[in-house]
Amino acid sequence: MSSQNSKRNFIQRKMEIFLAQRGRCFYCGKYMDSITHPQSKRGYTIDHFYPKSEGNDKNKNKVYAHVWCNKKKKSRHPTPRELRKYNKLIETINNRRREIVKYDKTLMEG
């Protein structure tokens, strides 16, 4: 895979996550301030759902979170509630992908 395709897939994945989370922090559920600088307390960042320190640096292991919420979480493992929420997030993303593929096929059949 070329670096351009890899970058495009990464950007697409970030957008899918953001849309599936509806612009809300994964941990506290409040809206993320897209105008605030990402490194400010109210800004947002991409967090590794499973700790990166344990080698979990895959594209599917990411959620959007407030900088503050991410710092509070540190390197702990997800709670059962967070795990259920994460699984639902992944399911939402996969369902949207299937809908897009179905729509594309409909257009091509014309």
N, C-alpha and C positions, 0 to 999 in steps of 0.2 A: 504494500500500500504506500502510495506517495505521501510525502509530508503534507502536501496540500489537501489530499483526501482525509488524512488523519486530523488535520486542523479543522476541516469542515465538519467531520463527524463529532469532534469535541465541542464545537460551537453548537451544533444541532442538539447534542445531548444536554448541554447547559440550558438551552431554550426549552427543551422538553421538560426538564426538571422544574424550571421556573414556572412554566404554564401549568403543570400538574399541581404544583404547590399554590397556584393562584396568587403568586406574589407575596406569600406569607412565610414567615420563619418556620422551619420544620419543628423546632422545639417549643416555642411559646405560642405560635399561631397568629402573632400580630403581623400586620403588614410591614414589609421591609421598605425603608425609605430609599428609593432609587436615586434621589438627588443628593443625599448625604454622601460624603466621601466614604468609600468602602471601609476604611480603617477607623472611622469614628465609632463611638459606642452604639449609635443607632444605625450605622451602616451595615452592610451584609458581606458575607463571604461564602465560599463553597466549603462545606465541611465533609470530612470523611466519616460516613455513618459508622462503619467499623473502624477502629483505630488504625491509622496509617502506620503507627509504630510497630504494628504486628504484620506489616507487609501487605496491607489491604489498600493498594493504590490504584485499583481498577476504576475505569470510567463509570461503572454502574454503582460504585460505592460512594456516591456523592449526593449531598442535599444542600439547599440554600439555608443559611441561618444568619441571624444577627451576629455581629462580631462578639457582642457581650454574651449571648447564649452559647456560642461556640467555645468561648474561654471558660465559661462555667462548666461545660461538659468535660473539658480536658480530654483525656485518653480513656475514659471509661467505656465499658461495653454498653450497648443499647439496653434500655429497660424492655420488659415484655410489651408494654404499651407502645413504645417507640418502634419496636419490631413489627407490631401489627400495622402501625401507621405507615411504616416504610414499605411493607409488602403491598399495602393498598396503593401507595404511590407508584410502585413498579407496575402493578396491575393496570393502573390508569394509563401510564405511559404506553404499555404494550397494547392496550385496547385502542388507543389513539393511532398507534402505528398501523394496526390491522384495518382501521377505518380508512386511513389514507391509502393504503394499498388497494383496498376494495374500491375506493373512489377512483383511483388511477386506472384500474382495470375497466371500470364502467366508462370512463372517458375514452380509453383506447378502443373499446368495442364500438363506441360511438353512435 
